[in-house]
Every structure is written in C-alpha cells, then in structure tokens.
C-alpha cells in the first residue's frame, strides 16, 4: 500500500505493478462500506496497461521457466 499511497500523494494517474495482490487490495479499500476512501491513482498490471493502450494481443516473450537471464 505504501507505493499506492506515494503515487496518490504525488498525483500520478496510474501505478504499474507486477504484484497480483495490490490491485485487488486497492479495489477492496476503494469499495469498503464503512468509510469511503477516494483513491484516484489506478493500480495496473502490465496486461491491464496494454489493454488500455488498445493492445489486445501482446507479443509473447521467449522466456523459459527456471532459466536465469543476465541483463548485461
């Protein structure tokens, strides 16, 4: 939630994350019945961002499970 709060505090439109739980958690907090919390920053996963950009069929990545890829 800290990253979401920081993005909200600095007025970002969206926060891109690889975390699967964070978007659900933010959605749950937004919809909590006890007290309405106004969260304007959207928390998106990469595929959500691609859909928003109109990319419905992204390229697949040639990555093998269990293999280490050195970036350098």
C-alpha positions, 0 to 999 in steps of 0.5 A, spaced: 500 500 500 505 504 501 507 505 493 499 506 492 499 511 497 506 515 494 503 515 487 496 518 490 500 523 494 504 525 488 498 525 483 500 520 478 494 517 474 496 510 474 501 505 478 504 499 474 505 493 478 507 486 477 504 484 484 497 480 483 495 482 490 495 490 490 490 491 485 485 487 488 487 490 495 486 497 492 479 495 489 477 492 496 479 499 500 476 503 494 469 499 495 469 498 503 462 500 506 464 503 512 468 509 510 469 511 503 476 512 501 477 516 494 483 513 491 484 516 484 491 513 482 489 506 478 493 500 480 495 496 473 498 490 471 502 490 465 496 486 461 491 491 464 496 497 461 496 494 454 489 493 454 488 500 455 493 502 450 488 498 445 493 492 445 489 486 445 494 481 443 501 482 446 507 479 443 509 473 447 516 473 450 521 467 449 522 466 456 523 459 459 521 457 466 527 456 471 532 459 466 536 465 469 537 471 464 543 476 465 541 483 463 548 485 461 
